[in-house]
Amino acid sequence: MKNEKVKYLIEMVNNMDIKDKVRLAICMSQSKWSGLIYNTKENYEKFDCILKSIDEEYRTTLINFSKYKLVMFAMAKLMEMETTEQNKVALYLFNNINIKLSVKLL
């Protein structure tokens, strides 16, 4: 049952575009509800910089993340999970973003 939640959320992440993945990573890094063991301030700054470089709207205006329904749904699913499950999803998401950006730069 627990692995099904993780697999479901990872599948959802796979179906997101890169901007939504980075938005989700920012939300996860900012959230006090997620039990991430990673340095969230460093991650937030990194993902903030990435999103500013690929999304003009984010760079030029104040964004209300609640208008991104898929990101908010993924955050809700994440909050239902235990800390270890949250960290598995976060690790997958963070690595997926780094891989996508590395491929784009090549």
Sine and cosine of phi, psi and omega as CSV:
sin_phi,cos_phi,sin_psi,cos_psi,sin_omega,cos_omega
0.00,0.00,-0.72,0.69,-0.03,-1.00
-0.91,0.42,-0.68,0.74,0.01,-1.00
-0.91,0.41,-0.47,0.88,0.03,-1.00
-0.90,0.44,-0.63,0.77,0.04,-1.00
-0.89,0.46,-0.70,0.71,0.00,-1.00
-0.90,0.43,-0.72,0.69,0.01,-1.00
-0.88,0.48,-0.66,0.75,0.00,-1.00
-0.88,0.47,-0.72,0.70,-0.02,-1.00
-0.94,0.35,-0.60,0.80,0.06,-1.00
-0.90,0.43,-0.64,0.77,0.06,-1.00
-0.89,0.45,-0.63,0.78,0.05,-1.00
-0.89,0.45,-0.68,0.74,0.03,-1.00
-0.89,0.46,-0.66,0.75,0.01,-1.00
-0.87,0.49,-0.52,0.86,-0.03,-1.00
-1.00,0.06,-0.07,1.00,0.02,-1.00
-0.99,0.12,0.45,-0.89,0.16,-0.99
-0.99,0.17,0.17,-0.99,-0.12,-0.99
-0.89,0.46,-0.58,0.81,0.00,-1.00
-0.91,0.42,-0.69,0.73,0.02,-1.00
-0.92,0.39,-0.57,0.82,0.06,-1.00
-0.89,0.46,-0.69,0.73,0.00,-1.00
-0.94,0.34,-0.63,0.78,0.08,-1.00
-0.86,0.51,-0.68,0.73,0.04,-1.00
-0.89,0.45,-0.67,0.74,0.02,-1.00
-0.88,0.47,-0.63,0.78,0.05,-1.00
-0.91,0.42,-0.72,0.70,0.02,-1.00
-0.87,0.49,-0.66,0.75,0.01,-1.00
-0.91,0.41,-0.62,0.78,-0.02,-1.00
-0.94,0.34,-0.50,0.87,-0.02,-1.00
-1.00,0.06,-0.42,0.91,-0.15,-0.99
-0.94,0.34,0.74,-0.67,0.10,-0.99
-0.99,0.12,-0.21,0.98,-0.01,-1.00
-0.99,0.13,-0.42,0.91,0.02,-1.00
-0.99,0.12,0.64,-0.77,-0.05,-1.00
-0.99,-0.13,0.72,0.69,-0.06,-1.00
-0.92,0.40,0.67,-0.74,0.03,-1.00
-1.00,-0.04,-0.06,1.00,-0.03,-1.00
-0.99,0.10,0.35,-0.94,0.03,-1.00
-0.93,0.38,0.99,-0.14,-0.14,-0.99
-0.95,0.32,-0.51,0.86,0.03,-1.00
-0.91,0.40,-0.71,0.71,0.05,-1.00
-0.88,0.48,-0.71,0.70,0.02,-1.00
-0.89,0.46,-0.68,0.73,0.02,-1.00
-0.85,0.52,-0.74,0.67,-0.02,-1.00
-0.88,0.48,-0.66,0.76,0.01,-1.00
-0.89,0.45,-0.76,0.65,-0.04,-1.00
-0.95,0.31,-0.52,0.85,0.08,-1.00
-0.88,0.48,-0.71,0.71,0.02,-1.00
-0.90,0.44,-0.67,0.74,0.00,-1.00
-0.89,0.45,-0.73,0.68,-0.04,-1.00
-0.92,0.40,-0.59,0.81,0.06,-1.00
-0.89,0.46,-0.55,0.84,-0.03,-1.00
-0.98,0.20,-0.39,0.92,-0.05,-1.00
-0.93,-0.37,-0.15,0.99,-0.06,-1.00
-0.73,-0.68,0.96,-0.28,-0.04,-1.00
-0.89,0.45,-0.60,0.80,0.01,-1.00
-0.86,0.50,-0.69,0.72,0.01,-1.00
-0.91,0.42,-0.59,0.81,-0.05,-1.00
-0.95,0.31,-0.53,0.85,-0.16,-0.99
-0.96,-0.28,-0.27,0.96,-0.03,-1.00
-0.72,-0.70,0.23,-0.97,0.09,-1.00
-0.99,0.16,0.85,-0.52,-0.11,-0.99
-0.99,-0.13,0.71,-0.70,0.14,-0.99
-0.98,-0.17,0.96,-0.28,-0.08,-1.00
-0.91,0.41,-0.27,0.96,-0.01,-1.00
-0.93,0.37,-0.28,0.96,0.04,-1.00
-0.98,0.21,-0.17,0.98,0.05,-1.00
-0.99,-0.13,1.00,0.02,-0.15,-0.99
-0.87,0.49,-0.64,0.77,-0.02,-1.00
-0.90,0.43,-0.65,0.76,0.02,-1.00
-0.91,0.42,-0.69,0.72,0.00,-1.00
-0.92,0.39,-0.60,0.80,0.05,-1.00
-0.91,0.42,-0.67,0.74,0.03,-1.00
-0.90,0.44,-0.63,0.78,0.05,-1.00
-0.90,0.43,-0.64,0.77,0.03,-1.00
-0.89,0.45,-0.70,0.72,0.05,-1.00
-0.89,0.46,-0.62,0.78,0.00,-1.00
-0.90,0.44,-0.64,0.77,-0.02,-1.00
-0.93,0.37,-0.36,0.93,0.04,-1.00
-0.97,0.23,-0.25,0.97,-0.10,-0.99
-1.00,0.03,0.31,-0.95,0.13,-0.99
-0.97,0.24,0.25,-0.97,-0.06,-1.00
-0.85,0.53,-0.67,0.74,-0.02,-1.00
-0.91,0.42,-0.62,0.78,0.03,-1.00
-0.92,0.38,-0.65,0.76,0.04,-1.00
-0.87,0.50,-0.66,0.76,-0.01,-1.00
-0.93,0.36,-0.55,0.83,0.07,-1.00
-0.89,0.46,-0.73,0.69,0.00,-1.00
-0.91,0.42,-0.69,0.73,0.00,-1.00
-0.88,0.48,-0.70,0.71,0.01,-1.00
-0.88,0.48,-0.68,0.73,0.04,-1.00
-0.89,0.46,-0.73,0.68,-0.02,-1.00
-0.88,0.47,-0.74,0.67,-0.04,-1.00
-0.89,0.46,-0.67,0.74,0.04,-1.00
-0.93,0.37,-0.60,0.80,0.02,-1.00
-0.90,0.45,-0.66,0.75,0.03,-1.00
-0.90,0.44,-0.71,0.71,-0.02,-1.00
-0.89,0.45,-0.64,0.77,0.01,-1.00
-0.92,0.40,-0.72,0.70,0.00,-1.00
-0.87,0.50,-0.69,0.72,-0.02,-1.00
-0.94,0.34,-0.57,0.82,0.06,-1.00
-0.90,0.44,-0.66,0.75,0.01,-1.00
-0.92,0.39,-0.64,0.77,0.02,-1.00
-0.90,0.44,-0.58,0.81,-0.03,-1.00
-0.96,0.29,-0.41,0.91,0.00,-1.00
-0.98,0.21,0.00,0.00,0.00,0.00
